[in-house]
Amino acid sequence: MQFNEFIIIDDDAINNTLCRKIIEKTYTDTEISDFEDAQEGYNYIVSKYSKKQDNSKAILLLDITMPVMDAWEFLDMFEQLDDNTKSRVKIHILSSSVHKEDMARAQSNKNVEYYLIKPLTKESIRLMVHVLERRMELNR
């Protein structure tokens, strides 16, 4: 797998634990970080993925509705990062929202790869990684 880490940002600790378990069972050799506070997750991404000498890549699972900073505010801040950092973190919305407006808004954001409906499954995580890796191969 071309990704070194999964990052989960969701204010629901139970969902974070479930995602962690599914990822651990599917990709046993991957690092997993989770945050219940979007600002803390953002700060982590900036500190880890803005280092130019490092080539690591991450998949971010981002919930929409969170207190303090929601996904849309997170995405606005993420857009301000340099292109190198943005290219190394692939964002997927992982939400319980089935509202067409949320899906359309996510789809129109150039930093969002895909919109997944909770709960995360082994199949959905495998498909997500496969599609990302295929896109990366085609863009070389």
PyMOL commands that place a pseudoatom at each C-alpha (Angstrom):
pseudoatom trace, name=CA, resn=MET, resi=1, chain=A, elem=C, hetatm=0, pos=[0.000, 0.000, 0.000]
pseudoatom trace, name=CA, resn=GLN, resi=2, chain=A, elem=C, hetatm=0, pos=[1.282, 3.456, -0.914]
pseudoatom trace, name=CA, resn=PHE, resi=3, chain=A, elem=C, hetatm=0, pos=[-0.188, 5.083, 2.203]
pseudoatom trace, name=CA, resn=ASN, resi=4, chain=A, elem=C, hetatm=0, pos=[1.636, 5.036, 5.533]
pseudoatom trace, name=CA, resn=GLU, resi=5, chain=A, elem=C, hetatm=0, pos=[-1.193, 6.231, 7.731]
pseudoatom trace, name=CA, resn=PHE, resi=6, chain=A, elem=C, hetatm=0, pos=[-4.909, 6.554, 8.231]
pseudoatom trace, name=CA, resn=ILE, resi=7, chain=A, elem=C, hetatm=0, pos=[-6.125, 9.641, 10.089]
pseudoatom trace, name=CA, resn=ILE, resi=8, chain=A, elem=C, hetatm=0, pos=[-9.630, 9.692, 11.539]
pseudoatom trace, name=CA, resn=ILE, resi=9, chain=A, elem=C, hetatm=0, pos=[-11.233, 12.980, 12.561]
pseudoatom trace, name=CA, resn=ASP, resi=10, chain=A, elem=C, hetatm=0, pos=[-14.633, 12.501, 14.152]
pseudoatom trace, name=CA, resn=ASP, resi=11, chain=A, elem=C, hetatm=0, pos=[-16.052, 13.781, 17.432]
pseudoatom trace, name=CA, resn=ASP, resi=12, chain=A, elem=C, hetatm=0, pos=[-17.611, 10.341, 18.069]
pseudoatom trace, name=CA, resn=ALA, resi=13, chain=A, elem=C, hetatm=0, pos=[-15.099, 8.241, 20.046]
pseudoatom trace, name=CA, resn=ILE, resi=14, chain=A, elem=C, hetatm=0, pos=[-17.059, 5.038, 19.373]
pseudoatom trace, name=CA, resn=ASN, resi=15, chain=A, elem=C, hetatm=0, pos=[-16.907, 5.592, 15.612]
pseudoatom trace, name=CA, resn=ASN, resi=16, chain=A, elem=C, hetatm=0, pos=[-13.163, 6.283, 15.860]
pseudoatom trace, name=CA, resn=THR, resi=17, chain=A, elem=C, hetatm=0, pos=[-12.652, 3.007, 17.732]
pseudoatom trace, name=CA, resn=LEU, resi=18, chain=A, elem=C, hetatm=0, pos=[-14.710, 1.061, 15.184]
pseudoatom trace, name=CA, resn=CYS, resi=19, chain=A, elem=C, hetatm=0, pos=[-12.803, 2.625, 12.281]
pseudoatom trace, name=CA, resn=ARG, resi=20, chain=A, elem=C, hetatm=0, pos=[-9.493, 1.851, 13.991]
pseudoatom trace, name=CA, resn=LYS, resi=21, chain=A, elem=C, hetatm=0, pos=[-10.482, -1.818, 14.449]
pseudoatom trace, name=CA, resn=ILE, resi=22, chain=A, elem=C, hetatm=0, pos=[-11.592, -2.181, 10.823]
pseudoatom trace, name=CA, resn=ILE, resi=23, chain=A, elem=C, hetatm=0, pos=[-8.435, -0.549, 9.500]
pseudoatom trace, name=CA, resn=GLU, resi=24, chain=A, elem=C, hetatm=0, pos=[-6.218, -2.667, 11.795]
pseudoatom trace, name=CA, resn=LYS, resi=25, chain=A, elem=C, hetatm=0, pos=[-7.869, -5.848, 10.531]
pseudoatom trace, name=CA, resn=THR, resi=26, chain=A, elem=C, hetatm=0, pos=[-7.623, -4.766, 6.893]
pseudoatom trace, name=CA, resn=TYR, resi=27, chain=A, elem=C, hetatm=0, pos=[-4.162, -3.149, 6.862]
pseudoatom trace, name=CA, resn=THR, resi=28, chain=A, elem=C, hetatm=0, pos=[-2.111, -4.619, 9.683]
pseudoatom trace, name=CA, resn=ASP, resi=29, chain=A, elem=C, hetatm=0, pos=[1.072, -2.647, 9.021]
pseudoatom trace, name=CA, resn=THR, resi=30, chain=A, elem=C, hetatm=0, pos=[-0.388, 0.846, 8.852]
pseudoatom trace, name=CA, resn=GLU, resi=31, chain=A, elem=C, hetatm=0, pos=[-0.207, 3.663, 11.374]
pseudoatom trace, name=CA, resn=ILE, resi=32, chain=A, elem=C, hetatm=0, pos=[-3.557, 5.008, 12.615]
pseudoatom trace, name=CA, resn=SER, resi=33, chain=A, elem=C, hetatm=0, pos=[-4.159, 8.347, 14.324]
pseudoatom trace, name=CA, resn=ASP, resi=34, chain=A, elem=C, hetatm=0, pos=[-7.540, 9.569, 15.469]
pseudoatom trace, name=CA, resn=PHE, resi=35, chain=A, elem=C, hetatm=0, pos=[-8.803, 12.873, 16.770]
pseudoatom trace, name=CA, resn=GLU, resi=36, chain=A, elem=C, hetatm=0, pos=[-12.113, 13.920, 18.270]
pseudoatom trace, name=CA, resn=ASP, resi=37, chain=A, elem=C, hetatm=0, pos=[-11.238, 17.580, 17.730]
pseudoatom trace, name=CA, resn=ALA, resi=38, chain=A, elem=C, hetatm=0, pos=[-10.846, 18.723, 14.111]
pseudoatom trace, name=CA, resn=GLN, resi=39, chain=A, elem=C, hetatm=0, pos=[-8.412, 21.495, 15.043]
pseudoatom trace, name=CA, resn=GLU, resi=40, chain=A, elem=C, hetatm=0, pos=[-6.106, 18.980, 16.736]
pseudoatom trace, name=CA, resn=GLY, resi=41, chain=A, elem=C, hetatm=0, pos=[-6.290, 16.753, 13.659]
pseudoatom trace, name=CA, resn=TYR, resi=42, chain=A, elem=C, hetatm=0, pos=[-5.515, 19.690, 11.405]
pseudoatom trace, name=CA, resn=ASN, resi=43, chain=A, elem=C, hetatm=0, pos=[-2.534, 20.704, 13.562]
pseudoatom trace, name=CA, resn=TYR, resi=44, chain=A, elem=C, hetatm=0, pos=[-1.249, 17.111, 13.423]
pseudoatom trace, name=CA, resn=ILE, resi=45, chain=A, elem=C, hetatm=0, pos=[-1.493, 17.043, 9.623]
pseudoatom trace, name=CA, resn=VAL, resi=46, chain=A, elem=C, hetatm=0, pos=[0.340, 20.358, 9.328]
pseudoatom trace, name=CA, resn=SER, resi=47, chain=A, elem=C, hetatm=0, pos=[3.121, 19.278, 11.677]
pseudoatom trace, name=CA, resn=LYS, resi=48, chain=A, elem=C, hetatm=0, pos=[3.616, 15.855, 10.092]
pseudoatom trace, name=CA, resn=TYR, resi=49, chain=A, elem=C, hetatm=0, pos=[2.849, 16.285, 6.402]
pseudoatom trace, name=CA, resn=SER, resi=50, chain=A, elem=C, hetatm=0, pos=[4.310, 19.709, 5.640]
pseudoatom trace, name=CA, resn=LYS, resi=51, chain=A, elem=C, hetatm=0, pos=[7.866, 18.369, 5.976]
pseudoatom trace, name=CA, resn=LYS, resi=52, chain=A, elem=C, hetatm=0, pos=[9.234, 18.275, 2.446]
pseudoatom trace, name=CA, resn=GLN, resi=53, chain=A, elem=C, hetatm=0, pos=[11.959, 15.704, 3.129]
pseudoatom trace, name=CA, resn=ASP, resi=54, chain=A, elem=C, hetatm=0, pos=[9.405, 13.107, 4.169]
pseudoatom trace, name=CA, resn=ASN, resi=55, chain=A, elem=C, hetatm=0, pos=[7.462, 11.165, 1.503]
pseudoatom trace, name=CA, resn=SER, resi=56, chain=A, elem=C, hetatm=0, pos=[4.786, 9.608, 3.696]
pseudoatom trace, name=CA, resn=LYS, resi=57, chain=A, elem=C, hetatm=0, pos=[1.145, 9.766, 2.606]
pseudoatom trace, name=CA, resn=ALA, resi=58, chain=A, elem=C, hetatm=0, pos=[-2.099, 9.527, 4.539]
pseudoatom trace, name=CA, resn=ILE, resi=59, chain=A, elem=C, hetatm=0, pos=[-5.768, 8.814, 4.017]
pseudoatom trace, name=CA, resn=LEU, resi=60, chain=A, elem=C, hetatm=0, pos=[-7.975, 11.076, 6.105]
pseudoatom trace, name=CA, resn=LEU, resi=61, chain=A, elem=C, hetatm=0, pos=[-11.475, 9.992, 7.118]
pseudoatom trace, name=CA, resn=LEU, resi=62, chain=A, elem=C, hetatm=0, pos=[-13.301, 13.211, 8.010]
pseudoatom trace, name=CA, resn=ASP, resi=63, chain=A, elem=C, hetatm=0, pos=[-16.719, 13.493, 9.623]
pseudoatom trace, name=CA, resn=ILE, resi=64, chain=A, elem=C, hetatm=0, pos=[-18.938, 16.411, 8.584]
pseudoatom trace, name=CA, resn=THR, resi=65, chain=A, elem=C, hetatm=0, pos=[-20.780, 17.448, 11.720]
pseudoatom trace, name=CA, resn=MET, resi=66, chain=A, elem=C, hetatm=0, pos=[-18.501, 18.241, 14.649]
pseudoatom trace, name=CA, resn=PRO, resi=67, chain=A, elem=C, hetatm=0, pos=[-18.552, 20.924, 17.327]
pseudoatom trace, name=CA, resn=VAL, resi=68, chain=A, elem=C, hetatm=0, pos=[-16.083, 23.824, 17.184]
pseudoatom trace, name=CA, resn=MET, resi=69, chain=A, elem=C, hetatm=0, pos=[-14.840, 23.040, 13.626]
pseudoatom trace, name=CA, resn=ASP, resi=70, chain=A, elem=C, hetatm=0, pos=[-16.907, 21.078, 11.120]
pseudoatom trace, name=CA, resn=ALA, resi=71, chain=A, elem=C, hetatm=0, pos=[-15.641, 19.422, 7.939]
pseudoatom trace, name=CA, resn=TRP, resi=72, chain=A, elem=C, hetatm=0, pos=[-16.371, 22.477, 5.780]
pseudoatom trace, name=CA, resn=GLU, resi=73, chain=A, elem=C, hetatm=0, pos=[-14.289, 24.733, 8.024]
pseudoatom trace, name=CA, resn=PHE, resi=74, chain=A, elem=C, hetatm=0, pos=[-11.547, 22.083, 8.087]
pseudoatom trace, name=CA, resn=LEU, resi=75, chain=A, elem=C, hetatm=0, pos=[-11.567, 21.915, 4.280]
pseudoatom trace, name=CA, resn=ASP, resi=76, chain=A, elem=C, hetatm=0, pos=[-11.327, 25.713, 4.029]
pseudoatom trace, name=CA, resn=MET, resi=77, chain=A, elem=C, hetatm=0, pos=[-8.224, 25.656, 6.228]
pseudoatom trace, name=CA, resn=PHE, resi=78, chain=A, elem=C, hetatm=0, pos=[-6.799, 22.644, 4.375]
pseudoatom trace, name=CA, resn=GLU, resi=79, chain=A, elem=C, hetatm=0, pos=[-7.128, 24.528, 1.077]
pseudoatom trace, name=CA, resn=GLN, resi=80, chain=A, elem=C, hetatm=0, pos=[-4.699, 27.150, 2.438]
pseudoatom trace, name=CA, resn=LEU, resi=81, chain=A, elem=C, hetatm=0, pos=[-1.905, 24.571, 2.833]
pseudoatom trace, name=CA, resn=ASP, resi=82, chain=A, elem=C, hetatm=0, pos=[0.870, 24.255, 0.264]
pseudoatom trace, name=CA, resn=ASP, resi=83, chain=A, elem=C, hetatm=0, pos=[0.358, 21.863, -2.650]
pseudoatom trace, name=CA, resn=ASN, resi=84, chain=A, elem=C, hetatm=0, pos=[2.966, 19.407, -1.379]
pseudoatom trace, name=CA, resn=THR, resi=85, chain=A, elem=C, hetatm=0, pos=[1.103, 18.923, 1.899]
pseudoatom trace, name=CA, resn=LYS, resi=86, chain=A, elem=C, hetatm=0, pos=[-2.287, 18.687, 0.192]
pseudoatom trace, name=CA, resn=SER, resi=87, chain=A, elem=C, hetatm=0, pos=[-1.006, 16.088, -2.269]
pseudoatom trace, name=CA, resn=ARG, resi=88, chain=A, elem=C, hetatm=0, pos=[0.123, 13.829, 0.581]
pseudoatom trace, name=CA, resn=VAL, resi=89, chain=A, elem=C, hetatm=0, pos=[-3.196, 13.739, 2.484]
pseudoatom trace, name=CA, resn=LYS, resi=90, chain=A, elem=C, hetatm=0, pos=[-6.165, 12.252, 0.635]
pseudoatom trace, name=CA, resn=ILE, resi=91, chain=A, elem=C, hetatm=0, pos=[-9.437, 13.290, 2.252]
pseudoatom trace, name=CA, resn=HIS, resi=92, chain=A, elem=C, hetatm=0, pos=[-12.529, 11.121, 2.336]
pseudoatom trace, name=CA, resn=ILE, resi=93, chain=A, elem=C, hetatm=0, pos=[-15.710, 12.284, 3.999]
pseudoatom trace, name=CA, resn=LEU, resi=94, chain=A, elem=C, hetatm=0, pos=[-17.032, 9.565, 6.321]
pseudoatom trace, name=CA, resn=SER, resi=95, chain=A, elem=C, hetatm=0, pos=[-20.447, 10.641, 7.497]
pseudoatom trace, name=CA, resn=SER, resi=96, chain=A, elem=C, hetatm=0, pos=[-23.830, 9.380, 8.564]
pseudoatom trace, name=CA, resn=SER, resi=97, chain=A, elem=C, hetatm=0, pos=[-25.377, 12.196, 6.524]
pseudoatom trace, name=CA, resn=VAL, resi=98, chain=A, elem=C, hetatm=0, pos=[-27.261, 11.073, 3.439]
pseudoatom trace, name=CA, resn=HIS, resi=99, chain=A, elem=C, hetatm=0, pos=[-28.282, 14.633, 2.559]
pseudoatom trace, name=CA, resn=LYS, resi=100, chain=A, elem=C, hetatm=0, pos=[-27.758, 15.308, -1.121]
pseudoatom trace, name=CA, resn=GLU, resi=101, chain=A, elem=C, hetatm=0, pos=[-26.546, 18.824, -0.285]
pseudoatom trace, name=CA, resn=ASP, resi=102, chain=A, elem=C, hetatm=0, pos=[-23.700, 17.429, 1.841]
pseudoatom trace, name=CA, resn=MET, resi=103, chain=A, elem=C, hetatm=0, pos=[-22.747, 14.932, -0.837]
pseudoatom trace, name=CA, resn=ALA, resi=104, chain=A, elem=C, hetatm=0, pos=[-22.807, 17.578, -3.571]
pseudoatom trace, name=CA, resn=ARG, resi=105, chain=A, elem=C, hetatm=0, pos=[-20.778, 20.008, -1.466]
pseudoatom trace, name=CA, resn=ALA, resi=106, chain=A, elem=C, hetatm=0, pos=[-18.166, 17.333, -0.746]
pseudoatom trace, name=CA, resn=GLN, resi=107, chain=A, elem=C, hetatm=0, pos=[-18.069, 16.256, -4.373]
pseudoatom trace, name=CA, resn=SER, resi=108, chain=A, elem=C, hetatm=0, pos=[-17.489, 19.845, -5.522]
pseudoatom trace, name=CA, resn=ASN, resi=109, chain=A, elem=C, hetatm=0, pos=[-14.481, 20.248, -3.206]
pseudoatom trace, name=CA, resn=LYS, resi=110, chain=A, elem=C, hetatm=0, pos=[-11.270, 19.470, -5.087]
pseudoatom trace, name=CA, resn=ASN, resi=111, chain=A, elem=C, hetatm=0, pos=[-9.608, 18.190, -1.897]
pseudoatom trace, name=CA, resn=VAL, resi=112, chain=A, elem=C, hetatm=0, pos=[-12.248, 15.512, -1.249]
pseudoatom trace, name=CA, resn=GLU, resi=113, chain=A, elem=C, hetatm=0, pos=[-11.646, 12.193, -2.958]
pseudoatom trace, name=CA, resn=TYR, resi=114, chain=A, elem=C, hetatm=0, pos=[-14.827, 10.382, -2.002]
pseudoatom trace, name=CA, resn=TYR, resi=115, chain=A, elem=C, hetatm=0, pos=[-17.911, 10.474, 0.206]
pseudoatom trace, name=CA, resn=LEU, resi=116, chain=A, elem=C, hetatm=0, pos=[-18.495, 7.376, 2.341]
pseudoatom trace, name=CA, resn=ILE, resi=117, chain=A, elem=C, hetatm=0, pos=[-21.564, 6.628, 4.427]
pseudoatom trace, name=CA, resn=LYS, resi=118, chain=A, elem=C, hetatm=0, pos=[-20.975, 5.277, 7.926]
pseudoatom trace, name=CA, resn=PRO, resi=119, chain=A, elem=C, hetatm=0, pos=[-20.228, 2.671, 9.060]
pseudoatom trace, name=CA, resn=LEU, resi=120, chain=A, elem=C, hetatm=0, pos=[-16.837, 2.012, 7.532]
pseudoatom trace, name=CA, resn=THR, resi=121, chain=A, elem=C, hetatm=0, pos=[-16.428, -1.577, 6.324]
pseudoatom trace, name=CA, resn=LYS, resi=122, chain=A, elem=C, hetatm=0, pos=[-13.457, -3.678, 5.243]
pseudoatom trace, name=CA, resn=GLU, resi=123, chain=A, elem=C, hetatm=0, pos=[-14.840, -3.661, 1.717]
pseudoatom trace, name=CA, resn=SER, resi=124, chain=A, elem=C, hetatm=0, pos=[-15.257, 0.125, 1.572]
pseudoatom trace, name=CA, resn=ILE, resi=125, chain=A, elem=C, hetatm=0, pos=[-11.759, 0.771, 2.928]
pseudoatom trace, name=CA, resn=ARG, resi=126, chain=A, elem=C, hetatm=0, pos=[-10.206, -1.706, 0.469]
pseudoatom trace, name=CA, resn=LEU, resi=127, chain=A, elem=C, hetatm=0, pos=[-12.077, -0.163, -2.451]
pseudoatom trace, name=CA, resn=MET, resi=128, chain=A, elem=C, hetatm=0, pos=[-11.103, 3.352, -1.362]
pseudoatom trace, name=CA, resn=VAL, resi=129, chain=A, elem=C, hetatm=0, pos=[-7.404, 2.444, -1.170]
pseudoatom trace, name=CA, resn=HIS, resi=130, chain=A, elem=C, hetatm=0, pos=[-7.534, 0.586, -4.495]
pseudoatom trace, name=CA, resn=VAL, resi=131, chain=A, elem=C, hetatm=0, pos=[-9.130, 3.536, -6.302]
pseudoatom trace, name=CA, resn=LEU, resi=132, chain=A, elem=C, hetatm=0, pos=[-6.646, 6.009, -4.784]
pseudoatom trace, name=CA, resn=GLU, resi=133, chain=A, elem=C, hetatm=0, pos=[-3.646, 3.891, -5.708]
pseudoatom trace, name=CA, resn=ARG, resi=134, chain=A, elem=C, hetatm=0, pos=[-4.965, 3.414, -9.243]
pseudoatom trace, name=CA, resn=ARG, resi=135, chain=A, elem=C, hetatm=0, pos=[-5.454, 7.185, -9.653]
pseudoatom trace, name=CA, resn=MET, resi=136, chain=A, elem=C, hetatm=0, pos=[-1.927, 7.802, -8.405]
pseudoatom trace, name=CA, resn=GLU, resi=137, chain=A, elem=C, hetatm=0, pos=[-0.533, 5.323, -10.944]
pseudoatom trace, name=CA, resn=LEU, resi=138, chain=A, elem=C, hetatm=0, pos=[-2.436, 6.988, -13.776]
pseudoatom trace, name=CA, resn=ASN, resi=139, chain=A, elem=C, hetatm=0, pos=[-1.232, 10.465, -12.739]
pseudoatom trace, name=CA, resn=ARG, resi=140, chain=A, elem=C, hetatm=0, pos=[2.463, 9.552, -12.849]
for i in range(1, 140): cmd.bond("trace and resi %d" % i, "trace and resi %d" % (i + 1))
show_as sticks, trace
zoom trace
